[in-house]
């Protein structure tokens, strides 16, 4: 299937390897859950029909009806039409259409179906709403979606897990959801279907025979290197062509095993479109409100809801009669209003059985408390005859409501106590205005701000060294400047033509610059003092540029220099005043993913796809690779040099005294994070002194706490972890699900500098705070994610 570019990008495209899978699909293997609901005269709309094999099969199940298949890919529709002609099927047609804006009238079709469509769109709920709109009252909306999280195979061949992780990243980059199968029922609820209207099921595809395994592994091997999936992975910097070739070989190797087996689930829903409730007959819909709030239904929090509704009748037997003259509501004690509706309608939050249990509990409770009149009135409204509600039934249900009430109160009180305890621990006292010691401060949820404006994955963030500004770069090809204190977007910079991979603030003293690098093979320098004008574009790399860092201005020789790393396996040093590349560092044998210069600019740390950690002495006339470390089992995504404040803790872990070495104290210890899910800490001799295990997916970024005691990390498992180096690297804090998708980047705000950039006044919002001679710690960190947002955590 294919869609509007504004909605998402179809991850697979229509390469031959993709169509081999699509043309294999039939109504029986892909829509069996729907077939029992079909009648011969039905009119069906198939969304995202692709080559039409399912669509044409469905036509055979409705010989007196008609099936229309829609897609946006013209060449695919031509193929579908040709197949229908070849098979002699005449009750089917095909047309171009956008699933988000179907060009069909309301109430047009008996059945509207999609197969593996919702997982590829940015707004699956919107597509389901459109499907519901064009379905007839009493008709069916059906959907079946793959859940990649259920994919399982045998035997476990090295590299297969990496393929699945890469697939998640590519789908997220394109705006889709790889785990759609488990979510489709929830999307249907949000699209307007009630729980009673949705029937859920699941089914599997399983490949186990030699022919099936050869077919499945072969199409994925081809798809990994030749389809739109492969193109996106390379262009987005998620994988290199060599890595994709290696992944394809993994598929072929697995497919060559005699005992190979592969299976995964699909989530399925059948949704019935019910008749919309109408008020044209002047019969008001009513909901009985039995108050469980200590202050009754007229407590402000409840009353605010009543005032927005015209269809509520409430009572509370514990309070005196409370009547109101408003048009919205009549409230009585014990007895229902004389104008009670003739038909009692429960909300659709309960199933039929749950509603029946609640009705019986209400009546039994009222009878047990000698409110026979009210019980009789309610029993009459519900149509429960007295002979069907005998003493045994009353005994069974009379205490159920109180038990539910008690358990609810206890649960709420427990939650309230927990929240109050957390509040007392976290919130500053109004009188003391205490603020946590910056040296021990760690981020806590919820974030101070969630910054949202990017349309695609946020790949990088960087703090301005003076002002409360932060820059972010995204797959949407833009750089955005925000005020992190106020949570406001200040400007959007559009110049790069491909994804922005990294950003960094730095440059000469008194003249702060912003650098950005991109998959378009350029580095751009921006002047914040001149409205972020593009003052220079640096070119020279032959592949996507993955990282860029300014060398600290205190470094003398390289005071005006910038370092970049690329998929061309090179590291380049640039003169920012001329835009000339003055040095090229070669040594890595794969994509260089990340770089980290030392605080004095003498040393540079680099990591990459070749699974090595390299330390470079760039203070020499001819920069030298002085140290190479190995130990990770997969690509090393990130690195960070430890600040001197952490040396006392790391020396204790290493079992040695923090003595001077050839690095003169500026690169004594370093940390690296890898796709093998681990973090390693190394000393200046190249020895791994500590391995931190805890993340459940690729480690994306690291940041040492300026106070020295903690190391922070983020990963594709959507967690931020804090490791206490004074406790041997113990994980002392985990922030779960701070983003909805993989976390891609992490930065700690640098210590404030003591000079103000040219042309920038220290007054007003975003200005620099008064500086002291002592180093200061800014307790602010930022994270970015594939969910297109930034999160700001601050000690406020």
N, C-alpha and C positions, 0 to 999 in steps of 0.2 A: 504494500500500500504506500501511498504518497500523500503529503499534506502541504498546507500553506506554510511557507518559510517562517511566518510569524508565530506559528504554533509550535513547531519543532522541526528537526531534521530527521528524516527517516534513516535510522542508523545503518541499515543494511544496504539500501539502494536496490538496484535491480540488475546486479551482475548475474551472469549465468549460474554461478554457484548458489545465489539466493533463489533464483527461479527454479532450480532443481528441487529445492525444498517446497516452494509455493505450489508448484504443479503436482506435487505428491499428495497434497491435501484434498480430502473429499468431505462430503457431508457426514459420512459415517465415522471417519477418524477425527474430524474436527468440529462437528456440530451434533453429535449423537444425543447430547442432552436436550436439544431442541426438537428433534424429530417426533417424539410422541405428542407434541403439542400442535402439530401441523394438521390442517384440514385441506382437502383437495382444492377448494376454491379460494384459498388465501392469496393475498397480495403482499409480497415480501420485498423489503429494501435491504440490500447487503452493502454495508459501509466498508470501504477499503478492500474492494473485491480482488485486487491484484489480477492475476491471469485468469480468474473466473472459474476455477475448477470446483470450488465449493458452491458458487452461485449457480452454475449449470446443474450440479447435482441436486440442489434444492428445488429447481424447476421440475424435476421428476417427481417430487413429493407433493406438488400442487398442480396437477395436470389441468385442472379447470381454472387455475389462478394465473399469476404472473410474478416474475422475479426481476427486479432491477438491481444491477450491480453498479456501484459508483466508486471512482478513484480519481486521483489527480494526474496520474501518469498516462499520457496519451498513448504511448507505444504499448503499454500494458493492456489498455482497453482494446486496442486493435487486435492484440493477441487473444484476448477473451472472446471478442466477436468471431474471430476466425475459428476458435475452438467450438463455439456454439453451432456455427454453420457446419463444421466437420461432423459433429455429433447429431445434426438434424434437430436440434432443440429450438423451438420457435416461440415458446412462452417466456422468453428472457430478452432483456436488452441491457445495454451498458451506456453510461454517461459520465462525463467529468463533473465532479462536485467537490466542494470543500466540506469536510465533516463538521467544521465549526459553524458553518452557515449554509445549511442545506436549502437548496432552491426548490423546496416542495411545500405544499400547503399543509396546514395543521390537519390532523386526523386523516392522513392519506393512506396509511399502510396497516395491515393486520399484524405484521411482524417486521421489526427493524433489528437487524443483527450486525455485529461486528466481530471479527476474529483477529486477535493479536494486533489491534489498532490502538487501544487506549494506552498501552505501554510506551508508545512512541510520541504521544502528544503532550504539550505543556498543560493543557486544560482538559483532562479526561472527564471531569464533572460537566464542563460546558458541552462536550460532545454528547454525553449521555442525555443532557437536557434537550439538545436538538433532536436526538433519537426519540425521546419521549414526546416531544412536540408533534412530530410527524406521525406518531403511532396513533391508531384509533383508540377511542375509549373501549376498554375491555381487551385491547390488543396486547402484544408482547414486545418488550425490549430485551434482547438477549446479547450477552457478551461472554467471550472466552479469552482469557489472558494467561500467558506464560508467567511463571514465577521462577526467575533464575536462581533465587536463593534456595530452591529445592533441588537444583541440579546435582546429581550424584552419579559417580561412575566407579568402575573397577577395571583394572587395578589402578592404584594411585601412582601415576607417572609424574615425575618431577617436572614442573612447568605448567601443569594443567590448572592448578590453583591461580597461577599468575595470569593465565588466559582469562579466567572468570573475573578476577579483580580488574583487569584491563577493560573487559566488557562493561562492567559497572561504570567505570570512569567515562568511557565513550558515550554510553547512553545518557549519563548525567550531563555530560558536556552538551549533548544535543537536546537536552530538556525533557528527556523521558524518564520512565520509572521501571527499572529492571524487575522489581518485585511486584508488578502489577497484579499478579494472580491472587495474592492475599488481600489486596486492597479493593478489588472491583466491587464487592458488595457494599463497602463503605462509601465508595464514590456514587453508587446508585442511590443510597440514602440521601446524600447531599444533592443529588440531581432531582429529588422530589418524590422518590418512592418511599413508602413506609416499610417497616420491617415485615409487616404481614403481606406486603405485595412482592417480596423478594424471596425467591427460592434458590438456595445456594447448593452447589455441588462441585466436585473436582474430578479430574480424570488425568491419566498419565499417557505420555508417549514413552515407549521403551524400545530400545534397540539392543538386540542380543545375538541374532544370527550373523554369520560371517558376511553375508551380503548387506545386511542392515548396518553393521559396524563400518564396513568399507564405504558405504554410501554416506553415512553421517560424518565420519572422520574426514573423508575426502572433501565434502562440501565445506566443512569448517576450515580445513587446511587452506583451501582455495580462497575462501571468504576472508581469512585473516591477512592475506597478502594482496588481494586484488580488488576487493569490493570498496564501497563507500566507508565501511567500517575501518578498513586499513588506511584509507586516505585521511579520515578524521583523526585517527590515532596519531599519525605522523605530524599532520599540520597543527594539531593542538599540543604537540610536545609530550604526548602521553606514552609514546613508544617510538623507537627508531625502526627504520626498514629492516635492519639486521635483527632486531629483537622480534619483529613480526615474522621474519623468515624462520627464526629459531622456534617460535611458537607454532608455526605451521608444521615444522618437523616433529614437534611434540605430539601434535594431533596424529600425524602419520605413524609415528612410533607406537602410540597407544592403539591406533586402529589396526596395527599389525599383530596385536596380541590375540591369540586364539580364545582367551577367556575374557575378552573385553565385553563390557556391559555398560549401558548408559540409560538413565531414566530421569524424568522430571514431571512435576505437577502443573496442571492448568487450573486456575480458578474460573468457575462458571456461574452465571446468574441468569435466571428467568424472572423478569420483572413485569408484573401486570399493571397496566395503566387503568386505574379506577376512575369512576365518574367523579368529576369535581363536585364537591358539596355546594349547593346553590342556596341562596337566601331569598330568592325571588318569591318564594311562597310565604314569606314573612314568618316562618317558623324558626325562631332563634335556636342556635346550637348552644347548649349549656354544658358546663363541666362542673361537677361537684367538687368543691374544695374542702377537704377535711384538714384543718390547720394542724401542723405539727410544730409550729413555731411557738416558743414560750410566751410570746405576746399576742398570739392569735393572728387571724388573717388581716387585721388592720394595722399590723406593724408596718412601718414605712417601707421596708424592703419588699414586703408582700404587696402592700397597697399600691406601690408603684407599678407592679405588674397588672393589678386589677384595673387601674386607671387607663391602661392602654388597650383594654379588651372590652367588648360589648356583649360577650357571650358567657359571662361567669355568674354562677350562683354559688355562694359559699355559706358554710355554717361552722360554728365552733361551740361544741356543747359545754365547754368549760367556762364560758364567759357569759355575762348578761347579754340580752338582746342588743345588738348594735345595728342600727338602721341608718341608711344614708339616702339622701335625696338625689344623689347623682344619677345620671342616666345610665351609667356603666354597670352598676352593681347593686344587688340587693343582698344583704347579709342578715341572717337570723340565727337565733340560738335554738338548738334542738330540732325545730321543725323546718322543713323546706318551705320556700316561698309559695304562696297560693298560685303564683304564675309559673310554677315549675313546668318544664317541658314535658310533653307526653312521651318522649323517647329519651332515655338517658344515653349519652354518647361518651364513652371513654376516649381519652386521647390515644394516639397510636403508639405510645411508648410501651404498652403492655401487649402481650399476646392474648389470644382469646381465653386461654386457660388461666393466665395470670389475672386477667380482669375478673373472671368468674370467682377465683379465690378471694380477691379483694372485696367483691360484692358480698360474698357470704360472711367474710370477716367483719365487715361493717355492720351487717344486720345482726349477727351474733353478739357483737359488742354492745349494740344499742339495747338488745333484749336483755342481756346480762345486767345492764345498768338501769333497768326499769324504764326505758324510753320506748314503750311498746308502740305508741302512736307513730313516732318517727320511724321505727323499724318497719311498721306496716306500710307506711307511705313509701319508703324506699323499696320494700319488697314488691309493692304494686308497680312502681315505676320500672323495676327490673323484670317484671313478669315472672317472679318466683312465687308459686302457689304455696300457701301455708302448709298444706299437707306434704309438700316436698322439702320442707324445712323443719324437720321434727326436732325433738329434744336431743337426740344423738348428734345431729348435725350441728346444733347450737353449741353443745359441749365441745365438739371437735374444733370449732372455729372461734369461740368466744375469747380465748386468751391469745390468739395468733396476732391480733393487731397490737396488743400491748407488748408482746415479745418483739415484734418488728420495731415498734416505737422505741423500746428500751435499747435495743441493739443499735438503732440509728443514733440515738442520743449519745450513747457511750462511744460510738465511733467518732462522732463529731467532736465530743469533748476531748477525746484522745488526740485527734488531729489538731484541735485548737491549742492544747497544751504543748504539743510538739512545735507548732509554729510560733507560739509565744516564747518558748525556750530559745528557738533559733533567733527570734527577733531581739531578745535580750542579749544574746551573745554577739550579734552582728551590729545592731544599731547603736550609734553613739548616743550617749546620754545628753539630754537637752541642756543640762546644767554644766556638765564637764566638757562637752564637745570633744570627747576623747577620739583620737584617730590612731589606728593601729600603727605600731612601729614599722617604718618603711623597710627596715632590714629583714623583718620576718613576714611582711605582708604577702599574702597569696590571693589570687583572684577567687571570687565566689560568684555563684549564680544568684539572681539573674544578672545578665550583663547591664552595665551602666547605660549603654545605647545599642540599638540594633540599626545599622545604617543600610538602607536599601534603596538602590537606584540602578545598579548594574543589571543588565539583562542576561548575563551568562556567568560562568564560573569566575570567582574572584581568585586570582592566582598569587597576588602579592600585596603587601602593605608596607608602608614606611612612615615614620614620624618625622616631622620637622624638628630640628634640634633646638629651636628657639620658641616657636609659637605653638599654639594648640591646634596645629594642622596635621592631617594625616592624608597620605596619598594611597590610592589603591589602583591596581591594574587588573584587567579582566579579559576573558575570551571575547568580549563584545568589542574589542579593539580600542577601548577608551581608557584614559587615566582620569580618575575623579579625585578632587580635593575636597576634604571635609573638615569641619570644625568638630573635633572629637569631644570637646567639653560640652557643646550645645547640641551635638548630634545633628548638625545641619550640613547639607551639601552646599559647597561654595562655588564650585565650577566643574565643568566636564571638559576635558581636553581630547580633541579628536584629531589625530594625525596618523597614527599607525594604521596599516591596512590589514594586519593580522593580529592574532592574540597578543596581548601585552603579558610578558612572562615574569618581569621583575621590575621593581622601582627602588630607588634609594636617594636620600637626601645627603648632601655633603659638599665638598669643594673647598676652595680657599677660605681662610678666615675672613669674616666680614662680607662674604659674597656667596651665600648658600645657593646651591643649584639642586635641581631635581633631575635625576637620570631615569630613563625608562628603556627597556629593551623588549624586543618583540620577535615573533616567528617570521616577521617580514624581513629579517636579517639586518635590521638597523637598531642603533642606539640613539636616542634623542635626548638633548640637554635642554632644560627649561629653566627660565629665570623667574623665581617667585616674586622678586622685587619689581619686575616689569610685567605683572599680570600673567605670569607663566608663558611668556613668549618662547617659541622654539628658537634658541640661539645657535644651535649646531646639531647636525646629524652625522653620526659616525658610522662608516661602512667598512667592512673588511672580512667579516665572518661569512662562511659559506653554508651555514645551516642555522636553524633556529637558535636564538640566543636565550639561554635559560636563566642566567644570573648576571647581576651587575652590582658592583660595590665601589664606593669612593674610598680611596686610601686616606686614612686620617691625615689632616693637614699638618700635624706635628712631625711628620716623617721626613721633612727636609727635602731630600732628593726627589721624592715622589709626592710633594705637597699638592700638586695640581693634577693628580693622576686618578684615573678610573680603571677598574679591572672588570673584565667580562668573561663569561664562560659560555661555551656553545656545544651544540651537537656535532660540530666539525672536529671535536676532540681537542680543541685549542683553547688556551687562556690568553687573552690579549690585555696589554696595559696601554692606556690611551692618555695623551696629553689633552686635558679639557680646554686649554687655551687655544690650541691649534687644531684639535680634532684628529691629530696624527697618531697612528699606532706606533708606539716606540719600542715595544717588546712583544714577542709571541712565545709563550711557554708551551712546550710540547713534552709529552710524557704519558698522558692518559691514552688508552687504546679504545676508548668508547666515549660516549656522550658525557661531557662534564656537566654535572647537574647543579653543583653549588660551590660557592667560594666564601671564605671568611678571612678578612685581613686582620692582623694583630693591631692592638690599640696604638702602637707606635709606628705602624706602617712598615716594619721590617720584614714581617713574615706573612705568608698567605697559605691558607689551608684550602684544599680542593677535594671534591669527591665526585663519583660518577658511576656510569654503567659498568665500568671494568672492575667494580667492587674493590677499588683501592682508595686509600686515604693518603694524600700527598701533602707534605709540608715543603714550601718553597721559601728560600731566602732571597727576597727581592731587593735587599739593600745593596747587593753586589752589582758590579758593572754588568756582569753576565749572571742573571738570576739562576739559582741552582736548586734542583729538587734534592733537598737534604735528607728527606725521610719518606719512606713509603711503607704503609701499614696495610695488612690484609687480615681478614677474619670474618667479615660478613659473608653470608651465603646468598646474597642477592644485591640488586642495585642499591647504591647508597644515595639516598635522596637529599640529605642535608648534613650540615656540619656547623660547629660553633667552637670558637676558642674560649677557654675558661678565663674569667677575670681573675686578677691576683687575689681578690677577696675570697675566692674559693680554694686557694692553694692549700690552706691549712687542713681543710676537710679532705681534699683529694690526696694529700700526702699521707694522711692517716689511713685512708683506704689502701694506698699503695704500700704502706708499711715503711715509709722512708721520711726523712726530713726534707722540707721544701728548700733544697739547696740550689744555688745558681747553676745553670747549665749553659751550653752553647747558645741557647735561645735568649739568654740574658733576662729571663723572667717574663717575657711577653708571650711565650707560646709553650708554657710548661705542661699544660694539659688541654685536651681537646675532646669534644664529643661528636659522635656521628649517629645518624638515624637511617635505618635501611628498610627496604621492602621485605626483609626477612623478619620484620616486626620487632626487632630489638634495637636498643641504643647501647653503644659501646663508648667507654671513656678510655682514652689513651694517654700515656705520659710522653715526655719529650724523647724518650729512648725508643719509642715505637711499640711499647708493651701495652696490651689491653689490660687495664687494672680493674675494670668493672664492666659487667654486662647487665643491663636493666631489661627485665622481661615483664610485660604486662599488657601492652597493646595487642589487639586482636587483628590488626591489619597494618598496611604500610605506614611507617612513620614518615610524616611529611615535613615537620619543622621542629627546631629546637631553639631554646632561648635560656641562657643562664640568668638567674636573678642577680642584679647588680650587688646585692648584699653578700653573695657568694655561697650561701648555704643551700640553695635550691636550684634544680634544673627543671625547666618546663618543657613539655613535648605535646604535640598534637599529631593525630593520625587519621587514617581513613575509617577507623572505628567510631568516629564522631566524638571522641573524648579528648579532654585536655587533662594531662596528668602532671602532678607535682612530685618530684623526687627529692627527698631530704638527704643531702650528701653528708650531713653530720651524723646520720643514722645508717651509714653504709649504703646509701642509695635507696632507701625504703620509699615506696610510693605512699605518700601521706595524704594525698588528696586527688580525687577524680571528679571532674565535671562532666557529667554524662549528657549526651545529646544537646550540646549547646548550639549545634547547627543541625539542620534537617538532613544534610548530606555530608560527604567527605570533607574534612577540614584540610585546607591546602596550605595555609601559611600562618605564621605566628611572629610577632615582633614585640619587643619591649621598648618603651619609649626611652631614648638615650638621656644621659644626664644633661641638664641644661648647660648650654655654652655661655660664656661670659661676655660675648659680643653680639651685637645686633646686626643683621644683614643690612647691606647698603639699601637705603631708600625705605626701610621699614621702621615705622615708629613704634616705640614700646608702649604706646597708649592704646586704650580701647580694647574691645573684645579680641581674643586670640593673641594678645600681646604677651611678651615675655614677662615672667615674674621677676621680682627683685632678686639679684644674685648675691650669694655670699661666697667667701673665699673657699669654704669647705665644699667638697663634692656633695651633690644632692642626688637622691634617688626619686625619680618620677614613677610612682606606682600606677602605671598605666600600661596595659597590654592590648593588642588587637589581634583578632583572628579573622581569616577569610575562608570561604567555603564554596563548594560546587552549588550550594543553594543560592548563590548570587548575593549573599549578604556579608557585612562585616559586623563583628561584635566587639564592643569596647568594654573592658573591665577596668575599673578605676577605684582607688581608695578614696571614696567620697563619703 
